[in-house]
Amino acid sequence: MAAGASTFSSATAAQTATAPAENAAPTADNAVLLTIFLKHDQSRPLSDLNAQLERQGFYKAFPPPGIEVVSWYIMMGIGQVVTLRLPAPRLREVNRVLENTAWGSYRTEFYPTYDYKAIGIGQHDNAQ
């Protein structure tokens, strides 16, 4: 039984460890955009939600260091909409930060995308 417990502990530690490759900066060939909807729990007053976010360390942990914030808006009636640019291997890290610090105040939705602007504009220009 002790062997099983140590195996579980090792597996848990391995899942929470950050690999050095995950610290890479976003580049054209590894970057994703991640749009996150942080939907307010409208059954509670904003002061309660903000107090919970403070207790859970949301603003200390989010966004994780080295993650670029592309935009961060309030969407009235919804909550906050945040778009991040990050290396794909760090997607899990962002998810874990939100699971640990935002849940309870927000319901979350995630929309990973990639930057198509240069390609789309190039196709438009070629079609002229």
C-alpha positions as CSV (number, residue, x, y, z in Angstrom):
1,M,0.0,0.0,0.0
2,A,2.9,2.4,0.8
3,A,4.3,1.8,-2.7
4,G,0.9,2.8,-4.2
5,A,0.8,5.9,-2.2
6,S,4.3,7.0,-3.2
7,T,3.5,6.3,-6.9
8,F,0.4,8.5,-6.5
9,S,2.4,11.2,-4.9
10,S,5.0,11.1,-7.7
11,A,2.3,11.2,-10.4
12,T,0.6,14.2,-8.6
13,A,3.9,16.0,-8.3
14,A,4.7,15.3,-12.0
15,Q,1.4,16.8,-13.0
16,T,1.9,20.0,-11.1
17,A,5.6,20.6,-12.0
18,T,6.3,23.1,-14.7
19,A,8.6,21.8,-17.4
20,P,11.3,24.2,-18.7
21,A,9.9,24.1,-22.2
22,E,6.7,25.6,-20.8
23,N,8.5,28.8,-19.9
24,A,9.2,29.5,-23.6
25,A,7.9,32.8,-25.0
26,P,5.1,32.7,-27.6
27,T,6.5,32.6,-31.1
28,A,4.8,32.4,-34.5
29,D,5.0,28.6,-34.5
30,N,3.9,27.9,-30.9
31,A,1.5,30.7,-29.9
32,V,-2.2,30.4,-29.3
33,L,-4.7,33.0,-28.4
34,L,-7.0,32.1,-25.5
35,T,-10.2,34.0,-25.0
36,I,-11.7,33.4,-21.6
37,F,-15.2,34.3,-20.5
38,L,-15.3,34.9,-16.7
39,K,-19.0,34.9,-16.1
40,H,-20.1,36.5,-12.9
41,D,-22.2,34.7,-10.4
42,Q,-25.1,37.1,-10.6
43,S,-26.8,35.7,-7.5
44,R,-24.2,37.4,-5.3
45,P,-23.2,41.0,-4.9
46,L,-20.0,42.2,-6.6
47,S,-18.4,43.0,-3.2
48,D,-18.8,39.3,-2.2
49,L,-17.3,38.1,-5.5
50,N,-14.3,40.5,-5.2
51,A,-13.7,39.4,-1.6
52,Q,-13.7,35.7,-2.7
53,L,-11.3,36.5,-5.6
54,E,-9.0,38.2,-3.1
55,R,-9.1,35.3,-0.7
56,Q,-8.3,32.8,-3.5
57,G,-5.4,35.0,-4.8
58,F,-6.9,35.5,-8.2
59,Y,-5.2,38.8,-9.1
60,K,-1.8,37.6,-7.7
61,A,-1.9,34.4,-9.8
62,F,-3.7,35.6,-13.0
63,P,-2.4,36.0,-15.5
64,P,0.7,33.8,-14.8
65,P,4.1,35.4,-15.3
66,G,5.2,35.6,-18.9
67,I,1.7,35.3,-20.3
68,E,0.7,38.3,-22.6
69,V,-2.6,39.9,-22.0
70,V,-4.0,41.0,-25.4
71,S,-7.2,42.4,-24.1
72,W,-9.3,42.4,-20.9
73,Y,-12.8,43.8,-21.0
74,I,-15.9,44.0,-18.9
75,M,-18.9,42.7,-20.8
76,M,-21.9,44.1,-19.1
77,G,-24.3,41.4,-18.1
78,I,-21.7,38.7,-18.6
79,G,-18.5,39.4,-16.6
80,Q,-15.0,39.7,-17.9
81,V,-13.6,38.7,-21.2
82,V,-9.8,38.2,-21.3
83,T,-7.7,37.3,-24.4
84,L,-4.2,36.0,-23.7
85,R,-1.3,35.1,-26.1
86,L,0.8,32.2,-24.8
87,P,2.9,29.2,-25.9
88,A,0.6,26.2,-26.4
89,P,2.4,24.1,-23.8
90,R,1.4,26.7,-21.1
91,L,-2.4,26.2,-21.8
92,R,-2.8,23.8,-18.9
93,E,-1.0,26.2,-16.5
94,V,-3.5,29.0,-17.3
95,N,-6.4,26.6,-16.8
96,R,-5.1,25.5,-13.4
97,V,-4.6,29.0,-12.2
98,L,-8.3,29.8,-13.1
99,E,-9.5,26.5,-11.5
100,N,-7.7,27.4,-8.3
101,T,-8.5,31.1,-8.0
102,A,-11.5,32.1,-10.1
103,W,-14.0,29.3,-9.6
104,G,-16.8,30.2,-7.2
105,S,-16.9,33.9,-8.3
106,Y,-16.9,33.0,-12.0
107,R,-18.0,30.3,-14.4
108,T,-15.4,29.9,-17.0
109,E,-15.5,29.3,-20.8
110,F,-12.3,28.9,-22.9
111,Y,-11.9,29.5,-26.6
112,P,-8.4,28.7,-27.9
113,T,-7.7,30.2,-31.3
114,Y,-4.7,31.1,-33.4
115,D,-3.7,34.3,-35.2
116,Y,-5.0,34.3,-38.8
117,K,-4.8,38.0,-39.4
118,A,-1.7,38.0,-41.7
119,I,-3.0,35.1,-43.7
120,G,-6.5,36.5,-44.1
121,I,-5.1,39.9,-45.1
122,G,-2.7,38.3,-47.5
123,Q,-5.5,36.3,-49.2
124,H,-7.6,39.5,-49.4
125,D,-4.7,41.4,-51.0
126,N,-4.0,38.6,-53.5
127,A,-7.7,38.5,-54.5
128,Q,-7.6,42.2,-55.5
